[in-house]
Amino acid sequence: MGERLIVSPDIIKKALNEYGGQAPEWNFREEKVDIDRTAQVLKNELIDPVLLLHRQRMPDPIIGFDDPGNQNVLAFYRKIPNAHGHPNEIIMSTSQTIKQEGRMMWEYGLWSRDEVTAHEMGHGLLNFLAKVENKEIPAHGKRFCELLEGWGLHPTPNHGAHYQGADADSPFGRIEKSLGHKRPEDVPRDSSKPVKTDWWKPEKTKGRSTLTGWICPEWPLTK
Ligand SMILES: [Zn+2]
């Protein structure tokens, strides 16, 4: 902190977002515009709405698409700067998108996509607060789960998967209603695998080191 940047991250983010929304030969551009817009609504109305005296508001994320190499992963929040040095990157998994109406769209619908976005932005908020408070905050720990439960989302402790869809009558549910996004009956499940019922004894998630980022399976694709 304290260094003077010639080009601020906010200017780069604005340029990247504008470019991504128009990028030629990129099938995700419309989806990115939609998610960026939703992320602004979520930040302003739910995640970090108020300007406080003792800290700045959380930074906006840079949202992109890539294949995390694991079909169970829906999205990825990078705790450290990405390959180009930009902080606060959220990657949505390309393996969870399908082509509809001539563009790539989130396979499980807009409500599900926004749950993923809110979940990843929750990581963004806690990563930001960890720096403000100068301490580690575990990825899917108690504080994260309590934060998301307060919004109406239901993450599984230590694992991250949402064990049921967000409540219709909740802060998140009311935002979704205002956006015209229909609530699904339940989270999508892999029918070839048994449904795990006791989420309060979570298994340790295997995968990428939490030093670089937090991987987020969002629903019970159980082993
Ligand atoms: Zn997560």
Boltz pocket constraint, residues with backbone or C-beta under 6 A from the ligand:
constraints:
  - pocket:
      binder: B
      contacts: [[A, 119], [A, 120], [A, 123], [A, 139], [A, 140], [A, 159], [A, 160], [A, 214], [A, 215], [A, 216], [A, 217]]
      max_distance: 6.0
